[in-house]
Amino acid sequence: MKEELFASGRNIPNVDPFLNIWHWQIPLYLFLGGLAAGILFFAGLFTIMGKEKEMETTVKWSTFLVPGALILGLIALLLDLKHKLFFWQLYTTIRIESPMSWGAWTLMFITPLSIVWAAAYMKDMIPGWQWKLKLLDSIEKWVNENRKLLAWIMMISALILGIYTGILLSAFNARPLWNNPILGPLFLVSGMSTGVATIMWMSKNHNERKILGKIDLLLIGIELFLITHMIMGFRAGTSAQIEAADLFMGGQFTVSFWVFVIVLGLIFPAIIEILELTGFKVPIAVPALLILIGGLVFRFIMVEAGQITRYLY
């Protein structure tokens, strides 16, 4: 049993403010948001580069997953709300200093954009179907006329969405594990990696998978660098930040973090992708699935561990 001495008399149960516990809905929402952002970013990027034919899965087919991922994420977020009938109040104002306001408006903007982008490829998705909906024809015509502009808007929106998933946590100053500037870029890169992994899993084109594999290796390297930098920053910080880092360095999240996130979620997939790039035949589903599981577990760990850490008054 661990004893704690409160010199100021603060942290009194049912008197001082406390953080309601976040359950599975929040990490699932963060994961799906990052995944959608990764897919949309690279769909827009290769459209701008004029490589729609070479990167067909990236630009076309993978984007059909995005509306579903965003809607499921929004449903998970709605389930977490205490007063569900008042969610609409997020859209009655804009607060520049509030990450939740940024996230709410970004999601409201990017969700219909992803639906329109996917709808423009509906005829290609089901080639033999006798489409008679004039609305789809109008959407396809409008998207084709403005595709490069939409791709730029989609890329910028995806970057905001991806980095917001980390800033949402880092804005909580009372939680030492969350309150660090690395979390935004880290969640952005992790989301892009899960998006690339999903596209690779879907793609049947060897050249496309090779290009995506190189991109994913770069993203994994950046992610490992950011995680290392984050832990080093904690270890050089205050006692509360050191205790936060200790959760991963011998504490209760050590095994789950290092085994499922670092080794199986990052290092092992990177080794497999390197082997595939050198000519070895490796089922692409293996590294893709490991990256997705690692990204999901990472968000569950960060949300759960962050609620444990605290500053003592």
C-alpha positions as CSV (number, residue, x, y, z in Angstrom):
1,M,0.0,0.0,0.0
2,K,1.4,3.4,-1.0
3,E,1.0,6.3,1.5
4,E,0.8,9.9,0.4
5,L,1.0,13.0,2.5
6,F,-1.0,16.0,1.4
7,A,0.5,19.1,2.9
8,S,-2.1,21.5,1.5
9,G,-5.3,19.6,2.2
10,R,-6.2,19.5,-1.5
11,N,-7.4,16.4,-3.5
12,I,-10.4,15.9,-1.2
13,P,-12.8,13.3,-2.7
14,N,-16.2,14.8,-3.8
15,V,-14.9,18.3,-3.1
16,D,-12.0,19.0,-5.5
17,P,-12.6,18.7,-9.2
18,F,-11.7,15.4,-10.7
19,L,-11.5,13.9,-14.2
20,N,-14.2,11.5,-15.2
21,I,-12.7,8.3,-16.4
22,W,-12.5,7.8,-20.2
23,H,-13.2,4.3,-21.3
24,W,-12.8,2.5,-24.7
25,Q,-14.8,5.0,-26.7
26,I,-12.1,7.7,-26.6
27,P,-9.1,5.7,-27.7
28,L,-11.2,4.0,-30.4
29,Y,-12.3,7.5,-31.6
30,L,-8.7,8.7,-31.6
31,F,-7.6,5.6,-33.6
32,L,-10.3,5.9,-36.2
33,G,-9.7,9.6,-36.6
34,G,-6.0,9.1,-37.1
35,L,-6.6,6.2,-39.6
36,A,-9.0,8.4,-41.6
37,A,-6.6,11.3,-41.6
38,G,-3.7,9.1,-42.9
39,I,-5.8,7.7,-45.8
40,L,-7.1,11.1,-46.8
41,F,-3.7,12.8,-46.7
42,F,-2.0,10.4,-49.0
43,A,-5.1,10.2,-51.3
44,G,-4.8,14.0,-51.7
45,L,-1.0,13.9,-52.0
46,F,-0.9,11.5,-54.9
47,T,-3.7,13.2,-56.6
48,I,-1.8,16.5,-56.5
49,M,1.3,14.6,-57.8
50,G,-0.8,13.3,-60.8
51,K,-0.3,9.7,-59.9
52,E,-4.0,8.6,-59.7
53,K,-3.3,5.6,-62.1
54,E,-0.1,4.4,-60.4
55,M,-1.6,4.8,-56.9
56,E,-5.2,3.7,-57.7
57,T,-5.9,2.1,-54.3
58,T,-4.5,5.1,-52.4
59,V,-6.5,7.6,-54.4
60,K,-9.7,5.7,-55.0
61,W,-10.5,2.5,-53.2
62,S,-9.1,3.2,-49.7
63,T,-11.1,6.4,-49.4
64,F,-14.3,4.3,-49.3
65,L,-13.3,3.3,-45.8
66,V,-13.0,6.9,-44.5
67,P,-16.6,7.9,-44.1
68,G,-17.3,4.6,-42.2
69,A,-14.3,5.1,-40.0
70,L,-15.3,8.8,-39.2
71,I,-18.9,7.9,-38.5
72,L,-17.9,5.0,-36.2
73,G,-15.5,7.4,-34.4
74,L,-18.3,10.0,-34.0
75,I,-20.6,7.3,-32.7
76,A,-18.0,6.2,-30.1
77,L,-17.5,9.9,-29.1
78,L,-21.3,10.3,-28.8
79,L,-21.5,7.2,-26.5
80,D,-18.9,8.8,-24.2
81,L,-20.8,12.1,-23.8
82,K,-22.7,12.5,-20.5
83,H,-25.4,14.7,-22.0
84,K,-25.8,13.2,-25.5
85,L,-28.8,15.3,-26.6
86,F,-26.7,18.5,-26.3
87,F,-23.8,17.6,-28.6
88,W,-25.1,20.1,-31.1
89,Q,-24.0,22.9,-28.8
90,L,-20.4,22.3,-30.0
91,Y,-21.5,23.8,-33.3
92,T,-23.1,27.0,-32.0
93,T,-19.7,28.6,-31.4
94,I,-16.0,28.5,-32.4
95,R,-13.4,28.8,-29.7
96,I,-9.9,29.1,-31.2
97,E,-8.2,28.2,-28.0
98,S,-10.2,25.0,-27.5
99,P,-8.9,21.8,-29.1
100,M,-12.4,20.2,-28.8
101,S,-13.8,23.1,-30.8
102,W,-11.2,22.6,-33.5
103,G,-11.9,18.9,-33.6
104,A,-15.7,19.3,-33.8
105,W,-15.6,21.7,-36.7
106,T,-12.9,19.8,-38.5
107,L,-14.9,16.6,-38.3
108,M,-18.0,18.3,-39.4
109,F,-16.1,19.6,-42.5
110,I,-14.0,16.6,-43.4
111,T,-16.7,13.9,-43.0
112,P,-19.0,15.2,-45.9
113,L,-15.8,16.0,-47.9
114,S,-14.7,12.3,-47.6
115,I,-18.2,11.2,-48.6
116,V,-18.2,13.4,-51.7
117,W,-14.7,12.2,-52.7
118,A,-15.6,8.6,-52.4
119,A,-19.0,9.1,-54.2
120,A,-17.1,10.5,-57.2
121,Y,-15.6,7.0,-57.7
122,M,-18.8,5.1,-57.1
123,K,-19.2,4.2,-60.8
124,D,-15.6,2.9,-60.9
125,M,-16.3,0.9,-57.7
126,I,-19.1,-1.0,-59.3
127,P,-18.4,-1.0,-63.1
128,G,-21.4,-2.8,-64.7
129,W,-24.0,-1.1,-62.5
130,Q,-26.5,1.0,-64.4
131,W,-26.3,4.2,-62.5
132,K,-29.4,6.4,-62.8
133,L,-28.9,8.8,-60.0
134,K,-28.3,12.3,-61.4
135,L,-26.9,13.3,-58.0
136,L,-23.9,11.0,-58.5
137,D,-23.4,12.3,-62.0
138,S,-23.4,15.8,-60.7
139,I,-21.0,15.0,-57.8
140,E,-18.6,13.2,-60.2
141,K,-18.6,16.1,-62.6
142,W,-18.0,18.6,-59.9
143,V,-15.2,16.7,-58.2
144,N,-13.4,16.1,-61.5
145,E,-13.5,19.8,-62.3
146,N,-12.1,20.7,-58.9
147,R,-10.1,17.6,-57.9
148,K,-6.8,19.3,-57.3
149,L,-8.3,22.0,-55.2
150,L,-10.3,19.4,-53.2
151,A,-7.1,17.4,-52.8
152,W,-5.3,20.4,-51.2
153,I,-8.3,21.0,-48.9
154,M,-8.4,17.4,-48.0
155,M,-4.7,17.2,-47.2
156,I,-4.8,20.3,-44.9
157,S,-7.9,19.0,-43.2
158,A,-6.4,15.6,-42.7
159,L,-3.3,17.2,-41.1
160,I,-5.5,19.2,-38.7
161,L,-7.5,16.1,-37.9
162,G,-4.5,13.9,-37.3
163,I,-2.6,16.3,-35.1
164,Y,-5.8,17.2,-33.2
165,T,-6.1,13.6,-31.9
166,G,-2.9,14.2,-29.9
167,I,-3.5,17.8,-29.0
168,L,-6.9,16.8,-27.5
169,L,-4.9,15.0,-24.8
170,S,-2.0,17.4,-24.5
171,A,-4.4,20.2,-23.6
172,F,-5.0,18.6,-20.2
173,N,-2.4,20.4,-18.2
174,A,-3.3,18.5,-15.0
175,R,-2.1,15.2,-16.5
176,P,1.7,15.0,-16.8
177,L,1.7,12.1,-19.3
178,W,-0.5,14.0,-21.7
179,N,0.8,17.5,-21.1
180,N,3.7,17.5,-23.6
181,P,4.1,19.1,-27.1
182,I,5.2,15.8,-28.6
183,L,1.8,14.1,-28.4
184,G,0.3,16.1,-31.3
185,P,3.0,15.2,-33.9
186,L,3.3,11.7,-32.5
187,F,-0.4,10.9,-33.0
188,L,-0.3,12.5,-36.4
189,V,2.6,10.3,-37.6
190,S,1.1,7.2,-36.0
191,G,-2.3,7.9,-37.7
192,M,-0.5,8.3,-41.1
193,S,1.3,5.0,-40.5
194,T,-2.0,3.2,-39.8
195,G,-3.5,4.8,-42.9
196,V,-0.6,3.6,-45.1
197,A,-0.8,0.1,-43.6
198,T,-4.5,-0.1,-44.4
199,I,-3.8,1.0,-48.0
200,M,-1.0,-1.5,-48.4
201,W,-3.3,-4.3,-47.1
202,M,-5.9,-3.3,-49.7
203,S,-3.6,-2.8,-52.7
204,K,-2.9,-5.5,-55.3
205,N,-0.3,-3.5,-57.1
206,H,3.2,-4.4,-56.3
207,N,4.7,-1.1,-57.2
208,E,2.2,0.8,-55.2
209,R,2.8,-1.4,-52.2
210,K,6.6,-0.8,-52.6
211,I,6.2,2.9,-52.6
212,L,3.9,2.8,-49.6
213,G,6.3,0.4,-47.8
214,K,9.1,3.0,-48.1
215,I,6.8,5.7,-46.8
216,D,5.7,3.6,-43.9
217,L,9.4,2.8,-43.0
218,L,10.0,6.6,-42.8
219,L,6.9,7.1,-40.7
220,I,7.9,4.3,-38.3
221,G,11.4,5.8,-38.0
222,I,9.9,9.2,-37.1
223,E,7.4,7.6,-34.7
224,L,10.2,5.8,-32.8
225,F,12.2,9.0,-32.7
226,L,9.3,11.0,-31.2
227,I,8.5,8.3,-28.7
228,T,12.2,8.2,-27.6
229,H,12.2,12.0,-27.4
230,M,9.0,12.0,-25.3
231,I,10.3,9.5,-22.8
232,M,13.7,11.4,-22.5
233,G,11.8,14.6,-21.9
234,F,9.8,13.0,-19.1
235,R,12.9,11.6,-17.5
236,A,14.5,15.0,-17.5
237,G,11.4,16.7,-16.1
238,T,9.7,17.1,-12.8
239,S,9.0,14.3,-10.3
240,A,5.4,14.0,-11.7
241,Q,6.7,13.6,-15.3
242,I,9.3,11.1,-14.1
243,E,6.6,9.0,-12.5
244,A,4.6,9.2,-15.7
245,A,7.6,7.8,-17.7
246,D,8.0,5.1,-15.0
247,L,4.7,3.7,-16.1
248,F,6.5,2.5,-19.2
249,M,9.9,1.9,-17.6
250,G,9.1,-0.8,-15.1
251,G,5.5,0.2,-14.2
252,Q,2.2,-1.4,-15.0
253,F,2.2,-0.5,-18.7
254,T,5.8,-1.7,-19.4
255,V,4.9,-5.0,-21.0
256,S,2.0,-3.8,-23.0
257,F,3.8,-0.7,-24.3
258,W,7.1,-2.3,-25.2
259,V,5.8,-5.6,-26.5
260,F,2.6,-4.6,-28.4
261,V,3.5,-1.0,-29.4
262,I,7.3,-0.8,-29.8
263,V,8.3,-4.3,-30.8
264,L,5.2,-5.9,-32.5
265,G,3.6,-2.6,-33.6
266,L,6.7,-0.8,-35.0
267,I,10.0,-2.7,-35.0
268,F,8.8,-6.0,-36.3
269,P,6.6,-4.6,-39.1
270,A,9.6,-2.4,-40.1
271,I,11.8,-5.5,-40.4
272,I,9.2,-7.3,-42.5
273,E,8.8,-4.3,-44.8
274,I,12.6,-4.1,-45.3
275,L,12.7,-7.8,-46.1
276,E,9.9,-7.4,-48.6
277,L,11.7,-4.4,-50.3
278,T,14.8,-6.6,-50.6
279,G,12.9,-9.2,-52.5
280,F,11.6,-11.6,-49.9
281,K,7.9,-12.7,-50.3
282,V,6.1,-11.7,-47.1
283,P,2.3,-11.6,-46.7
284,I,1.5,-7.9,-46.6
285,A,-1.3,-8.6,-44.2
286,V,1.2,-9.4,-41.4
287,P,3.0,-6.0,-41.1
288,A,-0.2,-4.1,-41.9
289,L,-2.2,-5.9,-39.2
290,L,0.6,-5.5,-36.6
291,I,0.8,-1.7,-37.3
292,L,-3.0,-1.3,-36.9
293,I,-3.0,-3.3,-33.7
294,G,0.0,-1.4,-32.4
295,G,-1.6,1.9,-33.2
296,L,-4.8,1.0,-31.5
297,V,-3.1,-0.4,-28.4
298,F,-0.9,2.7,-28.2
299,R,-4.0,5.0,-27.9
300,F,-5.6,2.7,-25.3
301,I,-2.4,2.8,-23.2
302,M,-1.9,6.6,-23.6
303,V,-5.6,7.3,-22.6
304,E,-5.5,4.8,-19.7
305,A,-2.1,5.7,-18.4
306,G,-2.6,9.4,-18.7
307,Q,-5.6,9.3,-16.3
308,I,-3.4,7.7,-13.7
309,T,-0.7,10.4,-13.7
310,R,-1.3,13.6,-11.7
311,Y,0.3,16.5,-10.0
312,L,0.1,16.7,-6.2
313,Y,-0.6,20.1,-4.7
